[in-house]
Structure formats: C-alpha cells, structure tokens
Amino acid sequence: MERVVLDTSVLIAIERGIATLPDFAREDDDLAMSAISVAELLVGVRRANEAQRPRRERARVARRLPVGG
C-alpha cells in the first residue's frame, strides 16, 4: 500500500474517460489530493454551466478524499 496524491490533471483525465483510477493507483493505495487540486476543481465546478452538472456531482465525491500535504 502506498500513498498516492492525485493531481488535478489526473482527476480531469478520469472524468473525461481518458484514463481510469487503476491507471494511477492500486485498489489498496491510500488516495489523497492537494489543497490546490481541491481549489482548482471547486473553481471549475462553480464556473461550469448547467450542461456540465455531472462534473459538479463528481467534484462532490472528490471533496471526500483526504487532502495530503
């Protein structure tokens, strides 16, 4: 088991279907994201229009990941 900090670009690639989480981490890895990535995602969600509502829902899930520093 390793600690894996997911960058914003990784989360966006997963969201767009370009990559999957197993491309970056194993099932038993401890996942986290930086405070910067959380902020970037939240800004993107706030700027999204209604056609992008599913992105907002995925960002809610991302907020539940621990923030590593």
N, C-alpha and C positions, 0 to 999 in steps of 0.2 A: 504494500500500500504506500502510495506517495501522495504528497500534497501537490495539487495541480491548480495553478491560478489561471483562470480563463480570461483572455484578453477580449476586448470589445470586438475586434475583427473575427475572432473565433466564434463568438456568440452570434454575430451577424451572418457568418457563413452557415452556421447551423440553422438559423432562422430561414435563410433563403434556400435551404436544401442543397447547398453546395457541398456540405460536409455533415457528418454526424458526430455526436458526442464520443462514440467509441474511436473515432479517428484521433482524438486528442487525449483520452483518459480511459483507464480501465474501470470496470464496474466497482471495484473496491477502493478506488482512489478517493481521497478527501478533496472535494472541489471547493474552490473559493474564487472570488473576483475582487479586484482592487476597487477602492472607493472611486477612483477616476472612471473606471468602466461603468460602475453603477450610475454615476452622474451623467456620463455620455448617453447611456441607454434611457435614462429618465428625460433628458432634454429631447432626445429623438422621439420618445413617446408623446411628449407634450406638443411637439411640432407636427406630429402625424395628423393627417386628415381622417375623416370617418371611414374612407375606403381601406385604411390601414389599421382598423380596430384590432384585428387578430394580433398584430405586433404588440399592442398595448397589453393584451392578455398574457403574452409570453413574457413581457417585461415584468409583470407582476410575479411570475414564477421566478424570474431571475433575482428579484429582490429578496427572495427567501434564502439565497445562497449566502454563506458567511463571507464577510469582507476580510481578505487577508492583507497583511501589511508588511 
